């Protein structure tokens, strides 16, 4: 079972608009409103593949009630802390003609110190009540939440011997890394925050990822969008290349990756095969509207076509 933390949950609105341009009135050909936020997306895909997940974080206002209702209707268990201010809305406009994706994301509610303290208590209470294999801390932090919040949550989880996956950016990533989570899932740009400068090629990414191991971090998966990922653990380095798909939207593909990777790991798959399943999930997500609404059949079918290349450690 996994516990996911989404500090900046959102109502995700995805619109399909052909020939989208500025300064025009558009009509959407297709749209989807869904409960969103990185941890919620992770939980959704993990459950699709047969796993169990509990989602926590902050919810507030009308949008928060919508998110809670949507999660419940999907069969996900939510144990959230209420905020006085409104949860955010994130809009993605996908143009199938020009193959562009435009995003407008609200910054999120201003969270009080008392609400942060309540979230930490909720997190520790959940860890005490349930037996979790992993805790996933992912996404941006809303205004008012201190940058060391993930650092503190990692410490609480490690005291319960729960492995932690960290997927964030900027200061929360840098400070969170100091608490040594079990796994990191940065992109190449975010690697510079914790792994030094990289040239952008696979070999330099692999070297930077390997340099993070042995410090308490046991796995690093560096996402590269359509190029797949570079994944390393002790004694293993892999480049995973997804198959070609009819691209729709990249929103949530990294979260789908994590949900699938953890289900593969809990299901007894090897590191490489868990990465294969994860890349298949990322590709399956990119072929649908809405984050994490890909099917088990699509994930497994695409995973079979993922090319796994063992990298030579340089």
Buried (B, 14 or more C-beta within 10 A) or exposed (E): BBBBBBBBBBBBBBBBBEEBEEEEEEEBEEBBEBBBBBBBBBBBBBBBBEBBBBBBBBBBBEBBEBBBEBBEEBEBBBBBBBBEBBBBBBBBBBBBEEEEBEEEBBEBBBBBEEBBEBBBEBBBEBBEEBEBBBBBBBBBBBEBBBBBBBBBBBEBBBEBEBBBBBBBBEBBBBBBBBBBBBBBBBBBEBBEBBBEEBEEEBBBBBBBBBBBBEEBBBBBBBBBBBEBBBBBBEEBBBBBBBBEBEBBBBBBBBBBBBBBBBBBBBEEBEBBBBBBBBBBBBBBBBBBBBBBBBEBEBBBBBBEBBEBEEBEEE
